[in-house]
Amino acid sequence: MKHYFLLILVLPLFLDSCKNPNDTDHSLTLEEYRELGMPDCDSVWNREDYSNAFVVLANVKREKPFALPIKDSQRSGVLFYRIISLENLSFLQEDSLYLHEKALLIKSYLSVYDEIIDIYTNILMREQYYNPELVEIWIFGLRFTQKMLDLAHEINESEDPANVRMQSGYPSIQDLYLLFLTDVLEKQQHTSQYSEKDLELLTDSLSSGVRRNMEWFDEDASEKIRQGMKAVIDSTSSLKIKTDYRDLIEIL
């Protein structure tokens, strides 16, 4: 009986400690991030800004694992979206840069996606705390690789000698895009870990990319994408996702 009453006293404390920390916004304020060295989130970031941001985020993750910027936060949402903003690639629209110069610049951003994923992932946990943010980061990755692909296509069509020397790398950019596409499809199969709304947004982005690029897919690439979509269809209850991917499977 003594142990029973002890359990009654302790159980509420135990349950409280097991609450999902996602129920509360634990992120810092913009001023607190700035004091730690975070670049200005109101300005376009260059590669050095990203490097500085990753140092700050890594320190925050180590000291306060639930205090990273999150997308729906009134305190830190604007910073999260700066981290994954394609505006940071605005150099791609600069007329003062040659295509091969843009290619060298965007190449330096290749590791940005992996670093963001590393920051927002806890490899010791099967179910992630930052699931909503991870889906947004995947969408950013799809858009980023599309930017690389578009630039590679421009270079491949160019007759400028400096660009011609880079054209042999075009197939590797296509392979990178396909690898990313199939990897995201594999992640999307774990539907129980992510909200249906987030996965439908991911589907919109992925479907748009497939339709835009399918003309250059070979049969092997098309088959891998079809199999990935079929696996997602089997794992999801979303009618939208099922319909969108079935439509794509039909035309691939």
N, C-alpha and C positions, 0 to 999 in steps of 0.2 A: 504493500500500500504506500509505503514511504517513497519508493521509486516511481510509483504511479503519479503521485502529486508533484514530484520533482520534474517528471516529464511534462506535466501540464504547465508548469511554470516556464520551462525552457523552450517548449515547442514554438510559442509565438515568436520568440527571439530568433530561433532557427529559421522559421519560415520567412521572417522579415529579411534575414540575411541572404535568402535565396531568391528574393524578388529579382525580376529582370531589370538590370540597371538601365536598360533602354527606355524604361517608363519615365525617366527623368533626364533632362538635359544636363549633362555633367561637363559640357565643353566650357572653355574659358571665354572671357570677353575679348573683343578685338584689341583692346588696350593691353590686356594681359599677354596676349600673343606678341604684340609689338614690343613689349618690355623684355620679352625673351629673345628678340632678334628677328621676328617674322617680318618679311618684306611687306610693303604697303599693298593691301589687297585691292585698292582702288586704281592701281597702276598695272599696265601690262608687264608681265614678268619675262625676263630673259633667262638664259641658262644658269647664270650666277645666282639670280634670285631663287630659282628652284633649288639649287644646292644649299643656299642658306635656309630656305624653308624646310628642307628635309632634315637638317641638323636640329632645328627647333622642334619639329614634329617627332623626331626620334627621341629627343629628351623628354618631351611631354608624354609620349607613349611609355617610356621607361618609368617615369615618376608617377604619372596619373593615367593609367591605361584607358579610362573611359572619357578622357578630356580632349580627344582630338576633335577638330571641327566636324560638324555634321550638317547634313543638307537642309533639314527642316528647322534648324535652330535660329531663333531671333538674335542670339549672341554671335554665332559663328558661321551661319549659313553662307553669308557673303564671302567668307574666306574659303570655305569648302569649294564653292563654285569658281573662285579664282584659281584654285589648285587645278581644276579640270577644265579651265576655259580654253577654247580654241583661239581666243583673242591673243593668247600668248604666242601663237604662230603667225601673227599678223605680218611678219617679215615676208611671208609667202606672197603677199600682195604688193610688196614694194617694187616699183618699176626700176629703182636704182640698182637693184641686185640682178645679176645674171642667173640663169637657171642653175648652172653648176654651183654657184655660190649658195643658192637656196638649198640645194641638195646637201652640201656640206654642213650647212646650219641645221637642217632638220635631222640629219644623222646624229648630231650631238644631243638631240632630244629623245633619241630612241630609248634610252634607259629611264626616262622620266616615268613612263607608264609602269615599268617594273618596280621602281622605287615607291610610287604611290601605292601600288598593290601591297608591297612589303610592309609599308607603314600601317595600312588598314587591316592587315591580316595577322591573326595570332595562330602560329603554326601548331601550338599545343592544344588548340580547341577545334573540335569537329564542327560545331555550329558557331558561327562568327557573331560577334557583337555588332559589327558595323555592316551588316548585310545590306541595308538600303543604300549605303554609300558605295559598297562594292559593285552593286548593279550600275550605279551612275558612272563609276570608274570604268567598267567594261564598255559602256556606251561611249565614253570618252576615247577609249582605246580603239573602238571601231571607227570612230570619226578621224582619229589621228592617223591610223593606217590608211584610211581613204585619202587623206591629204597627201601622204607619201606616195600613194599609188597615182594620184592625179599628177603630181609633179614628175614622177618617173615617166608617165605617158607623154607629157610635154617634152621631156628630154629625149625620149625615144623617137619623137616626130621631128626633132630639130636637126638642122644640117650644120650648125655651128660646131667647129672642130672640138672645142672644149666640152661640148655636150655629147658629141659622137663618142668620145673616149669613155663616157660613163654609161653608154647604152647597153653594154654587156651585163650591167647589173639589174636591168629591168626584170628578167625572170625571177631573180631572187626577191625583189620587192613583191611580185605577184605571189610567190611562195609564202612570204611573210604574212601577207593579207589572208591567204587561205588557211594558214596555220592558226592565225588569231581567230578567224571565223569558226573553225571547227572546235577550237578550245572553248570559246564562249558557248557554243551549242552544248558541249559536254557539261559545262557548269550549269547551264539552264535546266538540265535534267533533274537537279536537286531541288525540285519545286517546293518541298516542305520547308525549306530554310528561308525562302524569300516570299514577299507579298506578291499576290497575283497581279496587282496593279503595276508593281515595279517590273515584273517579268514581261508584262504586255508592252511596256515602254521599250524594253530591251528587244522584244520581237519586232516592233516597228522599225527600230534602227537596223537590226540585222536583216530584216526582209528588204528594206530599202537598198542596203548595200548589195545584197545578192542580185536583185533586179538590175542594179546599175552595172554590175560587173559580169553577169553570167555569159555574156557573149564571148568572153575569152576563156571561160572555164573549159578544161578538157573533160573527157568522160570520167576519168578517175577522180578529179576534183568534184564534179557534179555528184558522183555516187557517194563520196564521203559526206557531202553536205546533205544529201537526201537521207542517208542513214542517221545523221545527227538529228535532223528534223523529225524523223520517225520516232526516235528515242524520246525526244521532248514531247511529242504528241502522246506517246504511251504513258508519260509520267505526269501530265498536267490535266487539270479539270477545267481549264480556261477554254471556252468555246472559241474565243477570238484567236488564241494561239493555235489551236487545232486547225481552224479554218484558214488562217494566214499561211501556215506551213503546208497544209495539204494543197493549197492553190500553187505554192511555189514548187512543190514536188512534181506537180503535173507538168510544169513548163521547163523544169531543169533537164 
